[in-house]
């Protein structure tokens, strides 16, 4: 597996270092002529600021303080409060995800807990902030019982008020101008959401949907697919995204004085084409929104205006999706109303995250020039569409990343089959997080990397995403088997006889499932923090997650036989290939004991297994030195196991 046409400099470790030399720039916010963002400039994620026109970033947190992956945190990672001369920051400890709100001075400093000890004992998420009123809304998960509290905090005084509580959410979702009305949301399954207002007496006034305790057994209730509800400028109704009218999402209007009545909102000015969904409507100011679409895994964003009386959303201007800002993924967009400028973070499969300022008159300025050092873009794998029809005719979206022709590899390439987590998630052309740099280093080393979005993935409508509910390791497993047996063998560029499988989180679960139930397909497998025994997995997750998993996966008592049958543990004795297991010591989602049990069982059976634990990571590998070590371990493992016969 040696490149002939272009001499790649250095060894595998050098190329991994080159790929990871590109720092991350994420979740930008503009305020008072300054640009605030999360970056890995110091080797771990932290908070920085610089002038909006560009300049040298200034750290705002001490160098030992690490922030979490914003895509795991659930809500805002931070929020800039110019009037208070403060920044509100959500922090955990080395990936344990027990988030608490802290404040630092606007110019940076040591973080101080918000509201003293009021958030002790919770895993909190910053859901909404009204900077003008200095009010923040939180969803606070109890760490002792399956109960989530909706909280409102006065950021000037630190006073905290409970708005409601529920095993299924009580997520603060919308508020009116004077905060006299607040809408909360409960979520049972993906897209199965009920909106309501607390009545002040411990009860609630349901605005739309049927609460779980009021449902008749055996009756089907449509999933509303509500996301990002926001109070209209008049305060008379909510603008929401829903799947009730279109499975891929469309805006709708809910009058507060007419609970249960939902009007579809017309959308005018769509430019993009392709399969995908309306991801969210992000409020900007008044009845102005950022309409954010996920189309074939790529981000399209419009500056949009909502006409409340006419029930019409007009997409006035493309912000993301054309020119330099196309064929990639958005990592945060923010409007600065005084200047009319937007800040955006964006990346593609071959371009690391960059910061942009989009000016009101239509021009844009790129503030960063991150790149993989010593690796010209033409050596990286852009990927190609590899979607296929599965065993039952369902279209499965997929991409295939092949080594660049510039590298000069000859013959069919050994295959790495990459499975994303979730399961209700999506693999996208996204250089920001763990997957894409790993895909790129594998392609540089001569592997073909196949990345499917099997049924249950998001990005293709609610019907597609809900197909994995109560069917873990079922039809989606057969999608993967069909790809390996019927689809990929027809591609002469790929050698399925030299195939390895890898996945993270649910992808780790699927990796173990495929290796145990279909051992003939694989010569190597890498499990990263994947559930091993579904019964112990459900016992060990945070208390507030248990009601949700009882619905989406199965009840530990009533569905015990099903959970045993679908557990990788049941089939673990069939694994025939060498296995590498990777785990974060502080992971609260798939705790280290879960992977430890797997490794102990495999070793007791005489199986070949290597175990790598990161003491200062959780449900991800974020710190630079850990990522280098992790990527090198995976790449070396596949190189050894899938080498030419």
PEQUI-V317740 format. One record per pair of residues at least 6 apart in sequence whose C-alpha atoms are under 8 Angstrom apart, sorted by the first residue. I is the first residue (numbers start at 0). GAP is how many residues later the second one is. Records with the same first field share a line. If there is no record, write none. Layout:
# PEQUI-V317740
I = GAP ; GAP
This chain:
# PEQUI-V317740
0 = 408 ; 444 ; 445 ; 642 ; 643
1 = 407 ; 443 ; 444
2 = 404 ; 405 ; 406 ; 443
3 = 403 ; 404 ; 405
4 = 401 ; 402 ; 403
5 = 400 ; 401 ; 402
6 = 400
8 = 6 ; 365
11 = 433 ; 620 ; 623
12 = 615 ; 619
14 = 426
15 = 425 ; 612 ; 615 ; 616
16 = 611
17 = 354 ; 355 ; 356 ; 357
18 = 352 ; 353 ; 354 ; 356 ; 418 ; 422
19 = 352 ; 417 ; 604 ; 608
20 = 350 ; 351 ; 352
21 = 330 ; 348 ; 349 ; 350 ; 351
22 = 16 ; 17 ; 18 ; 329 ; 330 ; 347
23 = 14 ; 15 ; 16 ; 17 ; 328 ; 329 ; 330 ; 408
24 = 12 ; 13 ; 14 ; 15 ; 320 ; 328 ; 329 ; 330
25 = 11 ; 12 ; 13 ; 305 ; 306 ; 319 ; 327 ; 329
26 = 10 ; 11 ; 43 ; 304 ; 305 ; 306 ; 317 ; 318
27 = 7 ; 8 ; 9 ; 10 ; 304 ; 305 ; 306 ; 315 ; 316 ; 317 ; 327
28 = 6 ; 7 ; 8 ; 50 ; 51 ; 304 ; 305 ; 306 ; 314
29 = 6 ; 22 ; 304 ; 305 ; 306 ; 312 ; 313
30 = 49 ; 51 ; 305
31 = 50
32 = 18 ; 19
33 = 15 ; 16 ; 17 ; 18
34 = 14 ; 15 ; 16 ; 17 ; 308
35 = 11 ; 12 ; 13 ; 14 ; 44
36 = 10 ; 11 ; 12
37 = 7 ; 8 ; 9 ; 10
38 = 6 ; 7 ; 8 ; 9
39 = 6
41 = 21
42 = 580 ; 581 ; 582
43 = 22 ; 23 ; 578 ; 579 ; 580
44 = 21 ; 22 ; 23 ; 24 ; 577 ; 578
45 = 13 ; 14 ; 15 ; 17 ; 19 ; 20 ; 21
46 = 12 ; 13 ; 14 ; 20
47 = 9 ; 10 ; 11 ; 12 ; 13
48 = 8 ; 9 ; 10 ; 11
49 = 6 ; 7 ; 8
51 = 305
52 = 314
53 = 313
58 = 49
59 = 44 ; 47 ; 48 ; 49
60 = 47 ; 48 ; 49 ; 50
61 = 47 ; 48
65 = 25 ; 27 ; 28
66 = 23 ; 24 ; 25
67 = 9 ; 23 ; 24 ; 26 ; 27 ; 29
68 = 553
69 = 6 ; 7
72 = 24 ; 52
73 = 51 ; 52 ; 53
74 = 50 ; 51 ; 52 ; 53
75 = 14 ; 49 ; 50 ; 51 ; 52
76 = 12 ; 13 ; 14 ; 49
77 = 9 ; 10 ; 11 ; 12
78 = 8 ; 9 ; 10 ; 50
79 = 6 ; 7 ; 8 ; 26
80 = 6 ; 7 ; 25 ; 50 ; 53
81 = 24
82 = 48 ; 49
83 = 50 ; 72
84 = 20 ; 21
85 = 17 ; 18 ; 19 ; 20 ; 21
86 = 16 ; 17 ; 18 ; 19
87 = 13 ; 14 ; 15 ; 16
88 = 12 ; 13 ; 14 ; 15
89 = 9 ; 10 ; 11 ; 12 ; 35 ; 36
90 = 7 ; 8 ; 9 ; 10 ; 11
91 = 6 ; 7 ; 8
93 = 492 ; 522 ; 523 ; 524
94 = 491 ; 492 ; 521 ; 522 ; 523 ; 524 ; 525
95 = 490 ; 491 ; 492 ; 521 ; 522
96 = 26 ; 490 ; 491 ; 521
97 = 24 ; 25 ; 26
98 = 23 ; 24 ; 25 ; 26
99 = 13 ; 19 ; 20 ; 22 ; 23 ; 24 ; 25
100 = 12 ; 13 ; 18 ; 23 ; 25
101 = 9 ; 10 ; 11 ; 12
102 = 8 ; 9 ; 10 ; 11
103 = 6 ; 7 ; 8
113 = 44
114 = 43 ; 44 ; 45
115 = 42
117 = 42
118 = 21
120 = 21 ; 22 ; 23
121 = 18 ; 19 ; 20 ; 21
122 = 17 ; 18 ; 19 ; 20
123 = 14 ; 15 ; 16 ; 17
124 = 13 ; 14 ; 15
125 = 10 ; 11 ; 12 ; 13
126 = 9 ; 10 ; 11 ; 12 ; 44 ; 45 ; 46
127 = 8 ; 9 ; 10 ; 44 ; 45 ; 46
128 = 6 ; 7 ; 8
129 = 6
133 = 20 ; 21 ; 22
134 = 17 ; 18 ; 19 ; 20
135 = 16 ; 17 ; 18 ; 19
136 = 13 ; 14 ; 15 ; 16 ; 35
137 = 12 ; 13 ; 14 ; 15 ; 33 ; 34
138 = 9 ; 10 ; 11 ; 12 ; 30 ; 31 ; 32 ; 33
139 = 8 ; 9 ; 10 ; 11
140 = 6 ; 7 ; 8 ; 403
141 = 6 ; 7 ; 401 ; 402
142 = 399 ; 400 ; 401
143 = 399
144 = 398 ; 399
145 = 21 ; 397 ; 398 ; 399 ; 400 ; 401
146 = 18 ; 19 ; 20 ; 21 ; 22 ; 396 ; 397
147 = 17 ; 18 ; 19 ; 20 ; 21 ; 22 ; 396
148 = 13 ; 14 ; 15 ; 16 ; 17 ; 20 ; 21 ; 22
149 = 12 ; 13 ; 14 ; 15 ; 19 ; 20 ; 21 ; 22 ; 34
150 = 9 ; 10 ; 11 ; 12 ; 13 ; 21
151 = 8 ; 9 ; 10 ; 11
152 = 6 ; 7 ; 8
153 = 6
162 = 35
163 = 6 ; 20 ; 34 ; 38
165 = 20
166 = 377 ; 380
167 = 18 ; 19 ; 20 ; 379 ; 380
168 = 16 ; 17 ; 18
169 = 14 ; 15 ; 16
170 = 13 ; 14 ; 15
171 = 10 ; 11 ; 12 ; 13
172 = 9 ; 10 ; 11 ; 12 ; 55 ; 56 ; 57
173 = 8 ; 9 ; 10 ; 55 ; 56 ; 57 ; 64
174 = 6 ; 7 ; 8 ; 55 ; 56
175 = 6 ; 55 ; 59
176 = 58
180 = 16
181 = 15 ; 16
182 = 12 ; 13 ; 14 ; 15
183 = 11 ; 12 ; 13 ; 14
184 = 8 ; 9 ; 10 ; 11
185 = 7 ; 8 ; 9
186 = 6 ; 7
187 = 24 ; 360 ; 363
188 = 359 ; 362 ; 363
189 = 35 ; 275 ; 276
190 = 32 ; 33 ; 34 ; 35 ; 271
191 = 30 ; 31 ; 32 ; 33 ; 34
192 = 16 ; 30 ; 31 ; 32 ; 33
193 = 12 ; 13 ; 14 ; 15 ; 16 ; 17 ; 30
194 = 11 ; 12 ; 13 ; 14
195 = 8 ; 9 ; 10 ; 11 ; 12
196 = 7 ; 8 ; 9 ; 10
197 = 6 ; 7
198 = 6
205 = 53
206 = 49 ; 51 ; 52 ; 53
207 = 51 ; 52 ; 53
208 = 15 ; 51
209 = 11
221 = 22
222 = 20 ; 21
223 = 18 ; 19 ; 20
224 = 16 ; 17 ; 18 ; 19 ; 24 ; 237
225 = 14 ; 15 ; 16 ; 17
226 = 13 ; 14 ; 15 ; 53
227 = 12 ; 13 ; 52 ; 53 ; 54
228 = 9 ; 10 ; 11 ; 12
229 = 8 ; 9 ; 10 ; 53
230 = 6 ; 7 ; 8
231 = 6 ; 7 ; 54 ; 55 ; 76
232 = 53 ; 54
235 = 19 ; 20 ; 21
236 = 16 ; 17 ; 18 ; 19 ; 20
237 = 15 ; 16 ; 17 ; 18
238 = 12 ; 13 ; 14 ; 15
239 = 11 ; 12 ; 13 ; 14 ; 41
240 = 8 ; 9 ; 10 ; 11 ; 37 ; 39 ; 40
241 = 7 ; 8 ; 9 ; 10
242 = 6 ; 7 ; 218 ; 219
244 = 19
246 = 214 ; 215 ; 216
247 = 28 ; 29 ; 30 ; 212 ; 213 ; 214
248 = 28 ; 29 ; 30 ; 212
249 = 14 ; 15 ; 28
250 = 13 ; 14 ; 15 ; 16 ; 62
251 = 10 ; 11 ; 12 ; 13 ; 59
252 = 9 ; 10 ; 11 ; 12 ; 58
253 = 6 ; 7 ; 8 ; 9
254 = 6 ; 7
262 = 48
263 = 47
264 = 46 ; 47 ; 48
265 = 45 ; 46 ; 47
266 = 45 ; 46 ; 47 ; 48
267 = 44 ; 45 ; 46 ; 47
268 = 45 ; 46 ; 47
269 = 45
271 = 23 ; 28 ; 49
272 = 22
273 = 21 ; 22
274 = 20 ; 21 ; 185
275 = 17 ; 18 ; 19 ; 20 ; 21 ; 183 ; 184 ; 185
276 = 16 ; 17 ; 18 ; 182 ; 183 ; 184
277 = 13 ; 14 ; 15 ; 16
278 = 12 ; 13 ; 14 ; 15 ; 180
279 = 11 ; 12 ; 13
280 = 8 ; 9 ; 10 ; 11
281 = 7 ; 8 ; 9 ; 10
282 = 6 ; 7
283 = 6 ; 50 ; 51
284 = 52
286 = 18 ; 19 ; 20
287 = 15 ; 16 ; 17 ; 18
288 = 14 ; 15 ; 16 ; 17
289 = 11 ; 12 ; 13 ; 14
290 = 10 ; 11 ; 12 ; 13 ; 24
291 = 7 ; 8 ; 9 ; 10
292 = 6 ; 7 ; 8
293 = 6 ; 165
294 = 164
295 = 163
296 = 31 ; 32 ; 129 ; 130 ; 131 ; 132 ; 162
297 = 23 ; 28 ; 29 ; 30 ; 31 ; 130 ; 131
298 = 21 ; 22 ; 27 ; 28 ; 29 ; 30 ; 31
299 = 18 ; 19 ; 20 ; 21 ; 26
300 = 17 ; 18 ; 19 ; 20
301 = 13 ; 14 ; 15 ; 16 ; 17 ; 18
302 = 12 ; 13 ; 14 ; 15 ; 16
303 = 9 ; 10 ; 11 ; 12 ; 13
304 = 8 ; 9 ; 10 ; 11
305 = 6 ; 7 ; 8
306 = 6 ; 7
318 = 39
319 = 6 ; 10
320 = 6 ; 7
324 = 21
325 = 22
326 = 21 ; 102
327 = 18 ; 19 ; 20 ; 21 ; 100 ; 101 ; 102
328 = 17 ; 18 ; 19 ; 99 ; 100 ; 101
329 = 14 ; 15 ; 16 ; 17
330 = 13 ; 14 ; 15 ; 16 ; 22
331 = 12 ; 13 ; 14
332 = 9 ; 10 ; 11 ; 12
333 = 8 ; 9 ; 10
334 = 6 ; 7 ; 8
335 = 6 ; 7
338 = 21
339 = 19 ; 20
340 = 16 ; 17 ; 18 ; 19
341 = 15 ; 16 ; 17 ; 18
342 = 12 ; 13 ; 14 ; 15
343 = 11 ; 12 ; 13 ; 14
344 = 8 ; 9 ; 10 ; 11
345 = 6 ; 7 ; 8 ; 9 ; 10
346 = 6 ; 7 ; 82 ; 83 ; 84 ; 85
347 = 81 ; 82 ; 83
348 = 32 ; 33 ; 34 ; 80 ; 81 ; 82 ; 87
349 = 27 ; 30 ; 31 ; 32 ; 81
350 = 19 ; 20 ; 26 ; 80
351 = 18 ; 19 ; 20 ; 79 ; 80
352 = 17 ; 78 ; 79
353 = 12 ; 13 ; 14 ; 15 ; 16
354 = 11 ; 12 ; 13
355 = 8 ; 9 ; 10 ; 11 ; 12
356 = 7 ; 8 ; 9 ; 10
357 = 6 ; 7
358 = 6
377 = 26 ; 28
378 = 24 ; 25 ; 26 ; 27 ; 28 ; 65
379 = 23 ; 24 ; 60 ; 63 ; 64
380 = 20 ; 21 ; 22 ; 23 ; 59 ; 62
381 = 19
382 = 16 ; 17 ; 18 ; 19
383 = 15 ; 16 ; 17
384 = 12 ; 13 ; 14 ; 15
385 = 11 ; 12 ; 13 ; 14
386 = 8 ; 9 ; 10 ; 11 ; 12 ; 65
387 = 7 ; 8 ; 9 ; 10 ; 95 ; 99
388 = 6 ; 7
389 = 6 ; 89 ; 92 ; 93
390 = 87 ; 88 ; 91
395 = 56 ; 57 ; 58 ; 59 ; 83
396 = 55 ; 56 ; 57
397 = 52 ; 53 ; 54 ; 55 ; 56
398 = 51 ; 52 ; 53
399 = 48 ; 49 ; 50 ; 51
400 = 38 ; 42 ; 47 ; 48 ; 49 ; 50
401 = 41 ; 44 ; 45 ; 46 ; 47
402 = 6 ; 40 ; 41 ; 42 ; 43 ; 44 ; 45
403 = 39 ; 40
406 = 37
408 = 37
410 = 82
411 = 80 ; 81 ; 82 ; 83
412 = 33 ; 34 ; 35 ; 80 ; 81 ; 82
413 = 32 ; 33 ; 34 ; 80 ; 81 ; 82 ; 83 ; 84 ; 85 ; 228 ; 229
414 = 32 ; 33 ; 34 ; 35 ; 79 ; 80 ; 81 ; 83 ; 84 ; 85
415 = 31 ; 32 ; 33 ; 34 ; 83 ; 84 ; 85 ; 86
416 = 32 ; 33 ; 34 ; 82 ; 83 ; 84 ; 85
417 = 31 ; 32 ; 33 ; 34 ; 83 ; 84 ; 85 ; 89
418 = 32 ; 33 ; 34 ; 82 ; 83 ; 84 ; 85 ; 88 ; 89 ; 91 ; 92
419 = 6 ; 7 ; 31 ; 33 ; 83 ; 84 ; 85 ; 86 ; 87
420 = 82 ; 83 ; 84 ; 85 ; 86 ; 87
421 = 35 ; 83 ; 84 ; 85
422 = 33 ; 34 ; 45 ; 83 ; 84
423 = 32 ; 33 ; 34 ; 41 ; 42 ; 44
424 = 31 ; 32 ; 33 ; 34
425 = 27 ; 31 ; 32 ; 33
426 = 24 ; 25 ; 26
428 = 7
429 = 6
430 = 6
433 = 186 ; 187
437 = 193
438 = 10
440 = 194
441 = 6 ; 7 ; 193
442 = 6
447 = 46
451 = 28
453 = 22 ; 25 ; 26
454 = 9 ; 10 ; 12 ; 13 ; 20 ; 21 ; 24
455 = 8 ; 9 ; 10 ; 11 ; 12 ; 13 ; 20
456 = 7 ; 8
457 = 6 ; 7
458 = 6
467 = 6 ; 7 ; 8
468 = 83 ; 84
469 = 81 ; 82 ; 83 ; 84
470 = 82
471 = 81 ; 94
472 = 37 ; 40 ; 93
473 = 92
476 = 33 ; 37
480 = 37
483 = 12 ; 37
487 = 6 ; 8
488 = 6 ; 7
495 = 25
496 = 24 ; 25
497 = 24 ; 25 ; 144 ; 145
498 = 22 ; 23 ; 24 ; 25 ; 143
499 = 22 ; 23 ; 24 ; 25 ; 26 ; 138 ; 142
500 = 10 ; 21 ; 23 ; 24 ; 25
501 = 6 ; 9 ; 23 ; 24 ; 25 ; 26
502 = 6 ; 7 ; 8 ; 23 ; 24 ; 25 ; 27
503 = 23 ; 24 ; 25 ; 26
504 = 23 ; 24 ; 25 ; 26 ; 85 ; 114
505 = 24 ; 25
506 = 20 ; 21 ; 23
507 = 18 ; 19 ; 20 ; 21 ; 22 ; 23
508 = 18 ; 21 ; 22 ; 23 ; 59
509 = 20
510 = 14 ; 15 ; 16
511 = 13 ; 15 ; 18 ; 20 ; 56 ; 60
512 = 54 ; 55 ; 58
514 = 6 ; 7 ; 10 ; 59 ; 60 ; 61 ; 62
515 = 52 ; 55 ; 56 ; 57 ; 58 ; 59 ; 60
516 = 54 ; 57 ; 58
518 = 55 ; 56 ; 57 ; 58
519 = 56
521 = 55
522 = 53 ; 54 ; 55 ; 118 ; 119
523 = 53 ; 54 ; 55 ; 114 ; 117 ; 118
524 = 52 ; 53 ; 54 ; 55
525 = 53 ; 54 ; 55 ; 56 ; 108
526 = 52 ; 53 ; 54 ; 55
527 = 53 ; 54 ; 55
528 = 52 ; 53 ; 54 ; 55 ; 61 ; 62 ; 63 ; 66 ; 90
529 = 60 ; 65
530 = 6 ; 37 ; 59 ; 63 ; 64
531 = 35 ; 36 ; 37 ; 62 ; 63 ; 66
532 = 31 ; 34 ; 35 ; 36 ; 61
533 = 29 ; 30 ; 32 ; 33
534 = 21 ; 25 ; 28 ; 29
535 = 58
536 = 53 ; 54 ; 57
537 = 8 ; 11 ; 18
539 = 49 ; 50 ; 51
540 = 47 ; 48 ; 49 ; 50
541 = 46 ; 47
548 = 6
549 = 6
553 = 6 ; 8 ; 9
555 = 7
563 = 6
568 = 29
571 = 30
572 = 29 ; 32
574 = 32
575 = 31
576 = 31
577 = 29 ; 30 ; 31 ; 63
578 = 29 ; 30 ; 31
579 = 29 ; 30 ; 31 ; 32 ; 54 ; 57
580 = 14 ; 18 ; 28 ; 29 ; 30 ; 31
581 = 29 ; 30 ; 31 ; 32
582 = 9 ; 12 ; 29 ; 30 ; 31 ; 35 ; 36
583 = 8 ; 29 ; 30 ; 31 ; 32 ; 33 ; 34 ; 35 ; 36 ; 37
584 = 6 ; 7 ; 28 ; 29 ; 30 ; 31 ; 32 ; 33
585 = 6 ; 29 ; 30 ; 31 ; 32 ; 33
586 = 30 ; 31 ; 32
587 = 30 ; 31
588 = 30
589 = 29
598 = 10 ; 12
601 = 6 ; 7
602 = 6
613 = 12
616 = 6
620 = 6 ; 9
